[in-house]
Every structure is written in structure tokens, then in C-alpha cells.
Amino acid sequence: MEAIPLSAGFGAELRGVTLADVASVTKVGSHGTGTHFVILTTIGSDGKVVPADHRMQMRNKANQLWHTDSSFKHVPALASILSARIIPEHGGETEYVSTRLAFERLDTTLQRQLEESFAWHDYAHSRGKIAPGLATEEERAALPAQCWRMVWRNPRNGRGALYIASHAYAIEGMDAVAGKRLIEALTELATAPGSSYLHQWRQGDVVMWDNRATMHRGRLWPSHEPRLMIRTTISATEADGLAAMRPPSWQAAE
């Protein structure tokens, strides 16, 4: 891949790479399964908004929890690209926080502890917060829990970021209750009032973010108003620091 600057320090054209080379394949159970696109919508096949208790609406509620994309996958997402096709008249924004800045606000003792700690992430866990059985048996089988270091260091600039999400449910080697409380406390720190950016969508907007250093969530909107978004995720690679994120025993096995 070749990056050609478009102007001094701003923008670049990428040559020698296509979307198929870098985009992850959409997981089972999602709209867009088997393609490079995730369709996030509340519009049914008949063109009407589905009822508030429909599975599509419930999955959108799960996306309103603070998370980073695809931390529950064997290969997590480096970046996400989200575009707005149909937006509700009220609400439906997307809110972002920097987990890099959150990490830098921690005292050095806790920073060192977290750098050597590993959290378990599970798709079924975050979906279970919304409704039992929201994650199907097929999804559970295809998406076993993954264990990731709790701090992701960017190999290009050396800066660390908390790597947590609504998918995180336990910390390796820590009492279950204590681990859960620590994950919750770190999430509260990262999402403290005044620390977020709220993107108010306009039709045609496209937003791209680094999943290694951010969390995001969709915001509530009236369930009778339609919303259609298309997302593509770019898979993380060794060049992005992926190898260092796995527990040492897993690194040796691979």
C-alpha cells in the first residue's frame, strides 16, 4: 500500500489497496452477513419501521451502550467508517470519547497495572444487558469470548489507550465482582460529563474513528422514526499493535 499526501499534512490517497483487502467480513446474525458492510436500521423488509420490541430495535438499543467495535472478534476492528443514509428527526446522534485521554488521566500505578491486565470480551454479554437471548445460538457459537490487554499502545506514537467496552465482562486472574467493578469504574472515568464529542448526523455524513483509542454509543431516538446507517470496519493487523494485545500464552500458541 502506498500513501500519497494530497497536501501538506492534510489528507492522502491510498494506492495498491482495496476495501476488500482491509475490511472485515460482517459477522453472522447481522444485516450484511458475509459482506464488508453492516446495515444498522430499524426499517423492515416492507419499508416500514419495525415495532419497538422487534429484534432490530433491540439490537440498536445494544449499540447505545458504550463500546468499541468488534472487540468480541478474534481479529478486532482497527477503524470504523459510518455513513448516514436515513436519519431520525429527533435524536439518533453518535457520541464519542477518547480512551487515550482517559488512560492518561490515571495515576501511573494504575496505568502500569492495567498494561499488564487482560479483560474478557463477549458479544453475548453486551447483548444480554438489553434482553436475554438477544444474541442467537449461532452468534454465540461463531463469537467465542476473546481476551485482550486492557491498554492498547499505538506503535506509531507510543501512546496508550484503555481498551474496554460494554462487551468486557471480566478481568483475567481477578475476582469476578472486583473485575466487573473495575471495568465499570474505568468506563465511568472515560465517559465522564464534558469528555465526549456528540456528532449530530446530517444525511450523507461519514465519520471514521480509531477503535483502539475511542469508545462510542448511539443516542436514543423515537422508536417510530426510521434510521438507516451503513458501517464498514477495518481489521487490525500486526502493524497496528495487535500481537501485543493478546495474553502471552496465546501469543506463544499462535
N, C-alpha and C positions, 0 to 999 in steps of 0.2 A: 504494500500500500504506500502511495506517495501523497504527501500533504503539500499543497501549493498555496502559499499565502495569497489572499485576494487583495490585501492592502496592509499597510504597516501595523502589525499587531491585531488585526481585526478580520476574522473570517478566513476560511480556507476551502479549497476544492480538493476532494479526495479522489485519487485515481487508482485504478487497479483493485478496486473492491466494490462489491455489490451488496445490497441489503441481504441477499441470501447467504453471503459469506459471514455476516456478523450477527444477524438477528436470530433470536431463539425461536423455537417452534412452540406454538401455543399448546398448553397442556390439555389433557383430556378433561371433558366436562365444561369447557368454556366455549363461548361463541367464537368461532375461528379456529377450532381444533385442527392441528396439522398444517396450519399456515403460519406466516410470520406476523399475523395481526390478531389482536384481541378486540372483540367488539363488546363494548360496555354500553348497554342500552336497557331501557325499560319498555321498549316498543315490541309488541308481539308480532307474529307472522301475519296477522290480519291488519297490521298497520296501526293498531290502537294500543294505548298504554295499558300494560297488564295490571291486574289488581294489586293492592298494597301487600297482600300476603303471598304473592306469586314468588317462586324461587328466584326469578330475575331481579325482583325488587329486594329480596333478602340478600342476594349477593352484592348488590350495590350498597346495602347497609354495612356489610362487612368491609367494604372499601372506605367507609367513613371512620374506621379505626386507624390510628397512626401506624404506618407500616413502611417498609422498603420493599420494592417489588422483587418477587421470586427468591427470597432468602430461604424458602422451603424447598428449592430445587437443588439437585446435585451440582448443577452449574448455575449460580445465581446471576442476576442481571447487573451489568455494569451501568448501563444507562437506559432510560425510558424516554420515548417520544410520544406525546399525547396530543391529539388534534380534536378540535371541537367541530362536530357536524350539525347537531341539533342541540340547542341549549334551552333550559327552562327559563321562564320569565323571572322567576324568583329563586335565589339561592343556587346551589349546584356548583359553587366555586371549588377550587382545589387549593389547599393550604399546605405550605412547605416550611420545614425547619432545617437548620444546619446541625447535624450531629457532630460535625467537626468543631464548630464553635462550642457546642455543649461539652465535648471532651476537654477542650482547652480551658473550660471554666472549673474543671475538677481539680482537687488538690493532687499533688504529684504522687502521694502514696496510693490513692485510689486509682490514678492513671496506670501506675505500674501493676497494680493488682488486676485490673481489667485487661491489660495487654496479655496477661498470662492466663486469662479465664476464657472458657468456651461455653456458648449458650446453644441450647437445642431449639430448632425452629420447625414448626409443623403446620402445614396448611389446615389440617382438620382442627387444630387448636383454635386458630383465629376464627374460623367459620363457626365453631361450636359456641363462641361468645354471642353469636346472633341467634342461632337456633340449633337444637340437636339434629343431627343428620343432614345439615346443610352441605357438608362435604360427603359426596357419594362414596360407596364402597369402591367403585372404580378409581376415583381420585385418591382415596386412601392407599390403595394398592400401588398406584403409579407414583405417589409422592410420599415416600417414607421420610421420617424426621431426619433433619440434617444438623450437623454440629459445626458451628463457626466461631472463630476467635471473636471476642467482643469489641476489639478495636481493629479497624482496617486502616493500615498505613498506605498512603498513596506513594508508590515507588518513585514517582516523578518529582514530588516536592517534599517527601518525608513527613508530611503532616498526618496525624491520626484522627480518626473519627469513630464515635460509638457505632457499633453495628448491632442494632436492636430493632425490634418490630413487634406488631401485635401477634406475629407468628411465634415469637420467642416464649417458651413456657418453663424452662428450667436451665440451671447452670451446672455444668458438669462438676461433680465432686462436692457440691454444696447441698445442704438440707433443702428439700423441696420448697418449704414455706419461706425460708430465708432467700433462696434464689428468686422466687416469684416476687418477693418484696423489693429486692434489689433491681430487678428488671422494671418494676413499676416506678420506683424512685428515679431511675435514670430516664425513663420516658417522661415523667413529670418535669424533670430538670430540662430536658431537651425541648419540651413543648411549653415552657413557661410563658405566661402572658407577655406580649411585647417582643417575642423572639421569632415570630413567624412572618412569612410573606403570604398574603391571600391573593390568588390570581382570580380575577373576575373575568370569566370567559366571554369572548365575542366569537360569533360564528367564523370559522376559518382560522382561529388562533392555533398555534402549535407551540408547545412547551417541551423542552428537553432538560433532563436532570441526571445527576450522578447519584446512583443508588448507594454507592459506598459511603457517601457523606451527607445524606439527607434522609428525612422521613417525610411522608406526605399523607394527606387524607382528603377524601371528597367531603363536601359540606352538604348538609341536608337541603332538600328542595321538596315542594309539594308533590306527593306521590302521583297525582293525576296529571302532572305536567311532563311531557316527554323529554328525554335526554339521550343523546347518542354520541359516544366518543369512540375513537379508534386509537389503540395503543400498539406500539412496537417496542420490544425490549431487545437491547444489545447484550449478548452474553459476555460475562467477564472472562478474561484469559490470564495466563501466567504473567503477561506483561503488565497486567493491572493489579498484581499482588495477590492473585487468587491462591497460589500454592501455600503462602504463609498463613492463610486463614484457616486451614484445616488443622485438626489436632495432630501432633507429631506422629502418633501411631498410625493415623490414616495416611499421612504423607509417606511413611515408610512402606505401607502396603501398596500404595499406588506407584 
